[in-house]
Amino acid sequence: MLKVRVIPTLLYRDVTLVKGVGFDARRVVGSPMQAVQVYNLRNVDELCFFDITASPQRRGPDFSLIDELADRCFMPLTVGGGVRTLDDVRDLLAVGADKVAINTAALDDPELVRAASDRFGAQCIVAVIDVRADPQGTVTVWRDNAAHDTGLDPAAWAKELEALGAGEVLVQSADRDGTMSGYDLDTIRRVSDSVSVPVIASGGAGTFEHMHEAFADGRASAVAAASMFHFTEQTPMGAKQYLGAHGHPVRV
Amino acid sequence: MRVAIVDTGLCNVDSMWRALEECGATAVVTADPSVLGTVDKIVLPGVGAFPDAMAALAADGLDDAIRDEVTNNEVPLLGVCLGMQLLATHGAEVRDCAGLGLIDASVERLESRSGERVPHVGWNEVHRTGDAALLHNIPDGADFYFVHSFHMRCADPADIAAATPYCGGFTSMVVRDHVVGTQFHPEKSQTYGLALLRNFVEM
């Protein structure tokens, strides 16, 4: 049986690793290499590494850094941030990324998703959707590190990304990022129901119960978490033991 | 032990290189067909789309070189993920396309049976159906990491070494003589993945 996945997320800015709250007020949490080595020793299911300043700074991925990190990773690695061209995708795969996350560039040029999927296979293209709710509770897709509203509906955009060839969709709530108050279950479920590719829930995890909800209520295939693993005693293995006890298939 | 990793310019050769070195091999990444004649073993790794990968192999003359080493010199070959699928007679990803033809099989899209999501992404069980040397010291049903939308359908059941329960069940490992293929990524499957690669290096 396919196991649910618990994925630590590493956010990278300039030369330090940071953890955000609401996509700003980032705190430094140490060197990316240390973090990768710790997670490798802990046998985690998968790792996400997002270079969050690449797109706002209009620059591409830091290939030599990814090369170094991937060398320490005997687990699947998804890399995102600043991916704008087919060459970016190719070069990230070449230095050891298993999957490449595309966010802002997919909004600017949806054909990039199609071309990357045709060339490298749908399985290695992860479409990232940043979402925010307005005061009325309407959730829309935001861009440029969730700085600007596109007005797009997350479920409709996810469906379009799937049609373009995205092999996975990662739904990331900017409002809940770093708050440890729980995932945006409603949006995750709407996206999960609109596509047949796996959906990764991200943004807001604070407890194992939140992860259980993302699978049970959000119908996610995987959960990503950053603050919860960086700033609390809770570990990915602890999460999987809890999830296993609550009826989810896990790899322990 | 020198192992060549065939580079089609489309895949994560670095992870495979690192994992093979960890397993005691001297690994060399190459797109040069003449290098294949100088090594003890060949690994054909893979992400990428089937037709592009075959075109990339053909452009460098690697397809003939691989077939030659495997068929005439009995050099062991491990195909991983797309690399396993390329061993087949033909594939149907994007468009119908001939493969290396080392295993009598076709490559088809995974069809969801009971709401399974495709691509098949994550950790799933590998259940052996034979006695593949590559699975020595690895428990039956151990979890390995998969990320793929297509699977191999073998014409001869004797080539099937392991199966995985998803979309009605599919062949997750093939073995024919010294040609082996894994649909999962041993280089990304931590302890058991490295054990499998060590078995390959030592076989």
Interface residues (C-beta under 8 A of the other chain):
Chain A: M1 L2 K3 V4 R5 N40 N43 D45 E46 D67 A70 D71 C73 F74 M75 P76 R90 L93 A94 V95 G96 A97 D98 K99 D118 R119 F120 G121 A122 Q123 C124 G167 E168 S196 V197 P198 V199 S221 A222 R251
Chain B: G9 L10 C11 N12 V13 D14 S15 R18 A19 E22 V47 G48 A49 D52 L82 E93 V94 S112 E116 R117 V118 P119 H120 V121 G122 W123 N124 E125 D143 Y145 V147 H148 S149 P165 Y166 H185 E187 K188 S189 Q190 T191 G193 L194
